[in-house]
Amino acid sequence: MPSPSSPSSSSLWRDADFRRLWAGQTASQLGEHTTLVVLPLFALLTLDAGAGQLGALRAVGQAPILLLSLLAGAWVDRWRARTVMVLTDAARTVALGAAAAGLLGLLGLPALFVVAFTVGALSVLFDVAYQASLVRLVRRDQLMRGNSALEGSRSAAQIGGPALGGALVSLLSAPVAAASGAFFFAVSFVSLRRIRRAEAVPGHATPVVERPERAPRVRQLIREGLRFVAGHALLRAVCLASAAFQFSFAALMTVYLLFLPRELHLTGATVGLALAATGPGALLGSVLAARLPGRYGHGVVLVSAAVLGNGALLWVPALHGSSTVTVAALLAVNFVFGTFGQLVNVTVMSVRQAVTPDGMQGRAAATITFVGLGCTPLGSLLGGVLAQEWGLRTSLLVTAAGMMLSPAVMAASPLVRLGRRLPL
């Protein structure tokens, strides 16, 4: 926990270390969102990948969530979160730098699989670490404001990343687009290294030098995290709702990335612009997350926002052609989805952090990531199969309807009863 000299919630932005965390996380998220668009678009537009290949590519990039999330949680709870973030940013810079040097152009689709898996694995470690780092850097009464700022930066990345990635792939080349991702990860590396405040690892009286734990000890830490989340009614509900959302969303996005260029005949730059529209909405959602739960209650906000955000995607299968009206409708749908989706994300993260002890933060985040995002490889593969067997429009409607399972789970759980103040 931060020292007594830590800033109050009203002066959080005066804290230089928090600003460095925010700047580094912003750059890292921008690099990640650029890469998430660059690789699929390059596969579709340059390598002429089919629906099954695109589904497999996205599944490979998401597979590290299943393989590493629980380990990442155990490591983050024993190491300094800043060290984990710095090392993963350095490694992602090298990986995308190698791609920019020509690996993608020389090796084609196999190289895309390797890069997607590598960046995905490092992103799992970074995402768990940055969530734990906030709890160690600020007080609990600052969490909602801090989460709002960090999720706002992720929203800014959603604005710039897809648009930049789509434009670079269409106008220049995938190696150039990959180089932009490497640059952003390098900026994050520099910013995070400048954090000066000593970070006390939970369970230690003073900051420690990281060292790998023996395998049995890591397994014990993982089991403790699983038992804690499974035994907590609120966190258990978050896991189930997240799994329902992420599985359906992964399937939808595989179909969506095929639907936009092949059914609506949109260019790579226009696809990037359409995806980027979630960013301004997410910025608005981050602002609303700092106000609405305290006014109307966390449970009401969670369920209502999930219904509105996920329900907006049901309109996409009704679109036809590449006219200005179609593009405007896509922008509107993605804006609404971004707004209410981000409102759910920030609120859920604050609930999770508020009810979790300091020494369990990394493992709780990793367990929820494992259960929720761990479903995404299967969802991506399913999306590819549905697109091949049922056609793009029908598959898009089915996967969009599947996303309504998430608010249904929340409405049937203790989450819906959360009031204006979170349990501590």
Backbone torsions as a table, in degrees:
resi	resn	phi	psi	omega
1	MET	NA	153.3	-177.9
2	PRO	-66.8	160.2	179.1
3	SER	-73.4	167.8	179.2
4	PRO	-60.9	-19.1	179.1
5	SER	-81.3	1.1	-180.0
6	SER	-62.4	152.2	-175.4
7	PRO	-72.5	156.3	173.1
8	SER	-73.3	168.5	-177.8
9	SER	-61.2	-30.3	-178.8
10	SER	-75.3	-15.8	-177.9
11	SER	-120.8	26.8	-176.5
12	LEU	-57.8	-38.1	-177.4
13	TRP	-72.5	-9.8	175.3
14	ARG	-81.8	-10.9	179.9
15	ASP	-80.4	112.5	-176.8
16	ALA	-62.1	-37.2	-179.8
17	ASP	-67.7	-38.6	176.1
18	PHE	-64.3	-39.5	178.3
19	ARG	-62.5	-38.0	178.5
20	ARG	-67.5	-40.7	175.4
21	LEU	-61.2	-45.5	-178.9
22	TRP	-62.7	-45.2	-179.1
23	ALA	-64.9	-43.4	179.4
24	GLY	-64.4	-43.3	179.9
25	GLN	-65.9	-36.6	177.4
26	THR	-61.3	-48.5	179.9
27	ALA	-63.6	-41.4	-179.3
28	SER	-64.1	-42.9	179.0
29	GLN	-66.2	-35.2	177.7
30	LEU	-64.9	-41.8	176.0
31	GLY	-63.1	-40.3	-178.8
32	GLU	-66.5	-44.3	-177.7
33	HIS	-71.8	-30.3	173.3
34	THR	-63.9	-45.4	-178.1
35	THR	-65.5	-38.4	-178.8
36	LEU	-60.9	-27.2	178.7
37	VAL	-92.3	-36.6	-176.3
38	VAL	-60.4	-49.3	-173.9
39	LEU	-64.5	-50.1	178.1
40	PRO	-63.3	-40.3	-179.1
41	LEU	-66.4	-38.7	177.1
42	PHE	-63.2	-40.7	178.5
43	ALA	-63.3	-41.1	-177.3
44	LEU	-74.8	-49.1	-169.4
45	LEU	-86.7	-29.2	-177.4
46	THR	-103.8	-42.3	-177.5
47	LEU	-96.3	-2.8	178.3
48	ASP	54.0	45.7	180.0
49	ALA	-66.4	145.2	177.0
50	GLY	-85.8	178.4	-178.1
51	ALA	-61.2	-42.9	179.6
52	GLY	-64.8	-40.1	179.2
53	GLN	-66.9	-39.8	178.1
54	LEU	-64.7	-42.6	177.1
55	GLY	-60.8	-40.5	179.2
56	ALA	-67.0	-40.1	178.9
57	LEU	-61.0	-45.8	179.6
58	ARG	-67.5	-36.1	178.8
59	ALA	-65.6	-39.9	178.5
60	VAL	-62.8	-41.4	178.3
61	GLY	-66.5	-26.9	-178.5
62	GLN	-94.7	-14.5	-177.8
63	ALA	-57.1	-35.5	178.8
64	PRO	-58.6	-21.9	177.2
65	ILE	-61.4	-43.1	177.6
66	LEU	-70.7	-38.0	-172.6
67	LEU	-80.6	-31.1	-168.4
68	LEU	-120.8	-13.8	-172.1
69	SER	-56.8	-48.3	-176.9
70	LEU	-66.7	-40.5	174.9
71	LEU	-62.7	-40.8	179.6
72	ALA	-60.4	-41.3	178.9
73	GLY	-62.7	-42.5	178.5
74	ALA	-65.0	-42.6	-179.9
75	TRP	-65.3	-43.9	-177.3
76	VAL	-64.5	-34.1	178.8
77	ASP	-73.6	-11.1	177.6
78	ARG	-112.5	-15.4	-179.0
79	TRP	-112.8	172.4	172.9
80	ARG	-79.1	127.3	-177.0
81	ALA	-59.8	-37.0	-178.9
82	ARG	-61.3	-39.9	179.8
83	THR	-62.9	-42.7	178.7
84	VAL	-60.8	-45.0	-178.9
85	MET	-64.4	-42.4	-179.4
86	VAL	-63.4	-44.6	-178.4
87	LEU	-67.0	-40.2	-179.8
88	THR	-68.9	-35.9	176.8
89	ASP	-64.9	-40.6	177.9
90	ALA	-61.8	-43.0	-178.6
91	ALA	-68.3	-38.3	178.1
92	ARG	-67.9	-33.1	175.6
93	THR	-61.3	-44.3	180.0
94	VAL	-65.8	-43.8	-177.1
95	ALA	-62.2	-47.6	-179.2
96	LEU	-75.2	-28.2	174.4
97	GLY	-63.2	-39.2	176.5
98	ALA	-64.4	-40.1	177.4
99	ALA	-62.8	-42.6	-179.6
100	ALA	-65.2	-25.9	-179.6
101	ALA	-74.3	-7.2	173.9
102	GLY	127.7	1.6	-178.5
103	LEU	-61.7	-39.6	-178.3
104	LEU	-63.3	-45.9	-178.7
105	GLY	-67.5	-31.5	-177.4
106	LEU	-80.8	-39.2	-171.2
107	LEU	-105.7	-13.0	176.2
108	GLY	67.7	-139.5	-172.4
109	LEU	-60.3	-40.5	177.6
110	PRO	-57.0	-39.4	178.8
111	ALA	-65.6	-35.8	177.3
112	LEU	-60.8	-40.1	178.5
113	PHE	-63.1	-43.5	-179.2
114	VAL	-64.3	-47.8	-179.2
115	VAL	-64.5	-42.1	-179.6
116	ALA	-60.8	-43.1	-179.9
117	PHE	-66.8	-43.6	-177.5
118	THR	-63.3	-50.3	-179.7
119	VAL	-64.6	-38.4	178.1
120	GLY	-61.9	-42.5	179.9
121	ALA	-63.2	-44.9	-179.7
122	LEU	-68.3	-33.3	179.2
123	SER	-67.5	-33.8	176.3
124	VAL	-59.6	-47.2	179.6
125	LEU	-62.6	-44.6	-178.5
126	PHE	-63.0	-45.3	-174.6
127	ASP	-65.4	-40.0	176.4
128	VAL	-65.6	-41.1	-176.5
129	ALA	-67.4	-41.2	-176.2
130	TYR	-70.4	-30.4	176.1
131	GLN	-67.7	-39.6	178.0
132	ALA	-72.3	-32.2	-176.2
133	SER	-65.3	-34.8	-179.5
134	LEU	-63.3	-42.6	-179.1
135	VAL	-63.5	-32.1	-179.7
136	ARG	-83.4	-14.1	-175.4
137	LEU	-100.3	-30.3	-176.2
138	VAL	-126.3	167.4	177.7
139	ARG	-79.2	162.8	-177.5
140	ARG	-64.6	-29.6	178.6
141	ASP	-75.5	-3.8	176.9
142	GLN	-103.9	-1.3	-172.4
143	LEU	-63.0	-45.2	-178.2
144	MET	-61.3	-43.2	178.6
145	ARG	-66.9	-42.1	179.6
146	GLY	-65.9	-43.8	177.3
147	ASN	-62.5	-38.9	178.9
148	SER	-60.8	-40.4	179.8
149	ALA	-68.7	-45.3	-178.5
150	LEU	-67.6	-41.4	178.2
151	GLU	-70.5	-28.8	173.5
152	GLY	-63.5	-38.2	177.9
153	SER	-68.1	-35.7	175.2
154	ARG	-64.1	-35.0	177.2
155	SER	-66.0	-41.2	176.8
156	ALA	-60.4	-37.3	176.8
157	ALA	-65.4	-34.9	178.2
158	GLN	-67.9	-24.6	175.9
159	ILE	-75.1	-54.2	-173.2
160	GLY	-80.0	-37.3	-173.8
161	GLY	-60.2	-58.9	-178.9
162	PRO	-61.4	-42.2	-179.8
163	ALA	-63.2	-45.2	179.6
164	LEU	-65.7	-45.6	-179.8
165	GLY	-62.2	-45.6	179.7
166	GLY	-62.6	-42.4	-179.2
167	ALA	-66.4	-42.8	-177.8
168	LEU	-67.2	-40.0	178.4
169	VAL	-65.3	-40.2	-177.4
170	SER	-73.2	-42.6	-171.5
171	LEU	-93.0	-30.0	-176.3
172	LEU	-119.5	-100.2	-179.3
173	SER	-160.1	163.0	177.9
174	ALA	-64.1	-39.9	176.3
175	PRO	-58.6	-38.4	177.0
176	VAL	-65.4	-41.9	177.9
177	ALA	-63.4	-40.4	177.2
178	ALA	-64.2	-35.7	178.4
179	ALA	-62.9	-35.3	178.2
180	SER	-64.9	-38.9	176.3
181	GLY	-63.8	-43.0	178.2
182	ALA	-60.8	-38.2	179.6
183	PHE	-62.7	-44.8	-178.5
184	PHE	-65.4	-37.8	177.6
185	PHE	-66.4	-34.8	177.3
186	ALA	-66.0	-39.9	177.3
187	VAL	-62.2	-42.6	178.3
188	SER	-61.9	-42.9	178.4
189	PHE	-54.8	-47.8	-178.2
190	VAL	-65.3	-43.6	-177.8
191	SER	-65.2	-45.8	-176.7
192	LEU	-68.6	-31.8	177.7
193	ARG	-64.9	-21.3	-176.6
194	ARG	-86.6	-1.9	175.1
195	ILE	-65.4	126.1	-172.2
196	ARG	-101.0	-27.3	-173.6
197	ARG	-64.2	131.1	177.8
198	ALA	-66.0	133.4	-177.2
199	GLU	-103.7	113.5	178.0
200	ALA	-81.9	120.0	177.9
201	VAL	-75.2	130.9	179.2
202	PRO	-52.7	136.0	-179.3
203	GLY	95.5	-5.1	178.0
204	HIS	-124.5	140.8	-178.2
205	ALA	-71.2	-31.0	-179.2
206	THR	-133.9	162.0	177.2
207	PRO	-56.2	144.0	-176.4
208	VAL	-122.6	162.6	172.6
209	VAL	-85.1	131.5	-175.0
210	GLU	-67.6	143.2	171.6
211	ARG	-147.0	144.4	-178.8
212	PRO	-65.0	139.6	177.5
213	GLU	-84.1	156.1	174.3
214	ARG	-66.3	151.4	-175.6
215	ALA	-55.0	-44.2	-179.8
216	PRO	-60.3	-37.8	-179.6
217	ARG	-66.6	-40.2	177.8
218	VAL	-63.4	-41.8	178.1
219	ARG	-62.2	-38.4	178.2
220	GLN	-64.6	-42.1	178.3
221	LEU	-61.8	-41.6	179.5
222	ILE	-63.1	-45.1	179.1
223	ARG	-61.0	-39.5	178.8
224	GLU	-62.6	-41.9	178.4
225	GLY	-64.0	-43.7	178.6
226	LEU	-62.1	-44.5	-179.8
227	ARG	-64.5	-40.1	-178.7
228	PHE	-62.6	-48.5	-178.2
229	VAL	-67.4	-43.8	-179.4
230	ALA	-64.1	-30.2	-178.2
231	GLY	-88.7	-4.6	-179.0
232	HIS	-104.0	118.9	-173.0
233	ALA	-58.3	-42.5	-178.1
234	LEU	-68.3	-45.8	-178.7
235	LEU	-69.0	-34.6	176.0
236	ARG	-61.8	-41.0	177.9
237	ALA	-66.6	-39.4	176.9
238	VAL	-60.0	-42.5	178.6
239	CYS	-59.0	-49.0	-176.4
240	LEU	-66.0	-43.4	179.3
241	ALA	-65.0	-39.7	179.0
242	SER	-65.2	-41.1	179.3
243	ALA	-62.9	-43.2	179.2
244	ALA	-62.3	-43.2	-179.5
245	PHE	-66.7	-52.4	-172.7
246	GLN	-65.2	-38.0	178.4
247	PHE	-62.1	-49.0	-178.5
248	SER	-68.5	-38.4	-178.2
249	PHE	-68.1	-38.6	177.7
250	ALA	-63.5	-42.1	177.1
251	ALA	-63.5	-43.9	180.0
252	LEU	-61.3	-43.9	-175.6
253	MET	-66.5	-33.9	175.7
254	THR	-61.9	-45.9	178.3
255	VAL	-67.5	-40.8	-177.5
256	TYR	-60.0	-44.4	-179.7
257	LEU	-67.2	-23.1	173.0
258	LEU	-84.3	-38.3	-174.6
259	PHE	-64.5	-42.6	-175.1
260	LEU	-64.5	-50.5	-179.5
261	PRO	-80.8	-29.4	-172.0
262	ARG	-98.8	-29.7	178.6
263	GLU	-97.0	-41.8	179.1
264	LEU	-94.4	-8.3	176.6
265	HIS	59.9	43.2	177.8
266	LEU	-89.0	148.1	176.2
267	THR	-75.3	166.5	177.9
268	GLY	-58.5	-41.2	179.6
269	ALA	-64.2	-39.4	179.5
270	THR	-69.7	-36.5	175.0
271	VAL	-61.1	-44.7	177.6
272	GLY	-61.4	-40.6	178.5
273	LEU	-63.5	-43.0	-180.0
274	ALA	-62.6	-43.9	179.3
275	LEU	-67.2	-33.6	-178.8
276	ALA	-68.1	-18.2	-178.9
277	ALA	-64.1	-20.0	175.2
278	THR	-66.0	-24.8	-177.5
279	GLY	-62.6	-55.3	177.6
280	PRO	-58.3	-37.7	176.6
281	GLY	-62.7	-41.9	-179.9
282	ALA	-66.8	-33.5	173.9
283	LEU	-60.6	-44.9	176.8
284	LEU	-62.9	-41.7	179.1
285	GLY	-61.5	-37.0	177.6
286	SER	-64.4	-39.5	178.0
287	VAL	-66.6	-44.2	-179.7
288	LEU	-64.4	-32.5	-178.2
289	ALA	-65.9	-23.5	178.1
290	ALA	-81.0	-7.6	-174.4
291	ARG	-124.8	-48.0	-170.1
292	LEU	-65.2	-43.9	-179.1
293	PRO	-59.5	-37.1	178.9
294	GLY	-72.4	-17.2	-179.4
295	ARG	-96.5	-42.2	-173.5
296	TYR	-110.1	-11.5	-177.5
297	GLY	105.7	138.9	-176.4
298	HIS	-65.6	-38.8	-178.5
299	GLY	-65.3	-46.4	179.4
300	VAL	-61.0	-43.2	-179.1
301	VAL	-64.7	-43.7	-178.5
302	LEU	-59.1	-52.7	-175.5
303	VAL	-68.2	-44.8	-178.6
304	SER	-63.2	-44.6	-178.7
305	ALA	-65.5	-38.9	179.5
306	ALA	-65.5	-39.6	178.3
307	VAL	-64.2	-46.1	-177.2
308	LEU	-69.0	-45.0	-177.5
309	GLY	-67.6	-51.3	-179.4
310	ASN	-67.2	-37.2	-179.6
311	GLY	-63.9	-26.8	-179.8
312	ALA	-61.1	-32.0	-177.7
313	LEU	-70.0	-15.4	177.7
314	LEU	-65.7	-16.4	179.8
315	TRP	-80.7	-20.7	-173.1
316	VAL	-62.4	-42.8	-179.4
317	PRO	-61.5	-16.4	-179.9
318	ALA	-81.8	-7.4	-175.8
319	LEU	-81.5	148.1	179.4
320	HIS	-138.9	145.5	173.4
321	GLY	73.7	178.9	-177.8
322	SER	-115.9	29.0	-177.3
323	SER	-70.5	169.7	177.2
324	THR	-60.5	-37.3	179.3
325	VAL	-63.5	-42.1	179.4
326	THR	-62.8	-46.3	179.8
327	VAL	-62.7	-42.3	178.7
328	ALA	-62.4	-39.2	178.3
329	ALA	-65.2	-40.4	177.2
330	LEU	-62.1	-42.8	178.8
331	LEU	-61.2	-41.8	-179.1
332	ALA	-66.0	-44.2	-179.6
333	VAL	-62.1	-46.6	-179.0
334	ASN	-67.2	-33.2	176.7
335	PHE	-63.8	-46.5	179.2
336	VAL	-63.4	-44.3	178.8
337	PHE	-61.3	-42.2	179.4
338	GLY	-64.1	-41.5	-178.3
339	THR	-62.3	-55.5	-174.4
340	PHE	-78.8	-28.8	174.6
341	GLY	-64.6	-41.4	178.6
342	GLN	-68.8	-36.0	176.2
343	LEU	-59.5	-41.7	176.1
344	VAL	-65.3	-46.0	-176.5
345	ASN	-58.7	-49.7	-177.2
346	VAL	-65.9	-42.1	-178.8
347	THR	-65.1	-44.0	178.7
348	VAL	-62.7	-42.3	-179.3
349	MET	-63.1	-40.0	179.2
350	SER	-67.4	-37.8	176.0
351	VAL	-62.3	-47.6	-178.4
352	ARG	-61.5	-44.8	-178.6
353	GLN	-67.8	-35.2	-176.9
354	ALA	-68.8	-34.5	-174.9
355	VAL	-97.3	3.0	-176.5
356	THR	-108.8	130.3	175.9
357	PRO	-61.9	155.9	-177.3
358	ASP	-56.0	-43.4	-176.1
359	GLY	-72.8	-3.9	-178.7
360	MET	-114.9	1.5	-172.7
361	GLN	-59.2	-48.8	-178.0
362	GLY	-64.0	-43.7	-178.2
363	ARG	-70.3	-36.0	177.1
364	ALA	-64.6	-45.2	178.2
365	ALA	-62.2	-41.8	-178.0
366	ALA	-68.9	-38.2	179.5
367	THR	-64.7	-44.0	178.1
368	ILE	-65.0	-38.9	176.2
369	THR	-63.2	-42.9	-179.4
370	PHE	-61.3	-46.6	-177.9
371	VAL	-71.9	-42.8	-176.6
372	GLY	-78.0	-68.5	-177.7
373	LEU	-69.6	-18.7	176.9
374	GLY	-62.3	-18.9	177.8
375	CYS	-80.7	-11.7	-172.5
376	THR	-66.3	-37.5	177.6
377	PRO	-60.1	-40.9	178.4
378	LEU	-65.7	-39.8	178.0
379	GLY	-62.9	-42.4	179.2
380	SER	-62.6	-43.1	177.4
381	LEU	-63.4	-42.2	178.7
382	LEU	-61.6	-40.9	178.4
383	GLY	-59.2	-42.0	177.7
384	GLY	-63.9	-41.6	178.9
385	VAL	-65.0	-45.6	179.8
386	LEU	-61.1	-41.8	-179.8
387	ALA	-61.8	-37.1	179.2
388	GLN	-72.5	-39.3	-171.8
389	GLU	-89.4	-37.6	-172.6
390	TRP	-107.6	-11.2	-175.5
391	GLY	92.2	159.0	-172.6
392	LEU	-69.6	-45.3	-174.0
393	ARG	-66.8	-45.8	179.2
394	THR	-64.8	-42.5	-179.8
395	SER	-63.5	-38.3	179.7
396	LEU	-64.8	-40.6	179.6
397	LEU	-66.1	-42.5	-178.7
398	VAL	-65.4	-44.8	-178.6
399	THR	-70.0	-34.6	176.0
400	ALA	-65.6	-40.1	177.1
401	ALA	-64.2	-35.5	178.8
402	GLY	-62.1	-27.2	-179.7
403	MET	-67.6	-17.1	178.9
404	MET	-74.7	-8.2	175.3
405	LEU	-64.3	-32.9	-176.6
406	SER	-62.6	-53.8	176.8
407	PRO	-62.3	-29.3	177.4
408	ALA	-64.5	-41.3	177.6
409	VAL	-63.9	-43.8	-179.9
410	MET	-64.4	-38.4	-179.1
411	ALA	-67.5	-24.6	-179.7
412	ALA	-95.4	8.2	-174.5
413	SER	-119.1	172.5	176.4
414	PRO	-62.9	-15.6	179.1
415	LEU	-57.4	-36.9	-175.3
416	VAL	-66.7	-19.3	-178.4
417	ARG	-92.2	-0.1	179.1
418	LEU	-64.7	135.0	-177.5
419	GLY	-95.3	-154.6	-176.8
420	ARG	-73.5	-28.5	179.6
421	ARG	-109.4	136.2	-179.0
422	LEU	-81.4	146.7	174.2
423	PRO	-68.7	138.6	-178.7
424	LEU	-113.9	NA	NA
